[in-house]
């Protein structure tokens, strides 16, 4: 599974991303994305997109789980720089 992220800066931060298959680059819908061991949870929509809002700056780990794909995790640094 692949994930593309963008981080939007303001007083609070958000992580916006999309989940793609590593084998054929198709979008993965209904993928559960956990932020830091389940503190926040998002599910990818029909276009593979997910969103976490109202985050502070810092290091986060995103965990991706889908019944059709292998578990994947990635670390993300959120900052205003």
HELIX and SHEET records of a PDB file:
SHEET    1   A 3 UNK A   2  UNK A   8  0                                        
SHEET    2   A 3 UNK A  13  UNK A  20 -1                                        
SHEET    3   A 3 UNK A  49  UNK A  55 -1                                        
SHEET    1   B 4 UNK A  40  UNK A  43  0                                        
SHEET    2   B 4 UNK A  32  UNK A  35 -1                                        
SHEET    3   B 4 UNK A  58  UNK A  66 -1                                        
SHEET    4   B 4 UNK A  69  UNK A  78 -1                                        
END                                                                             
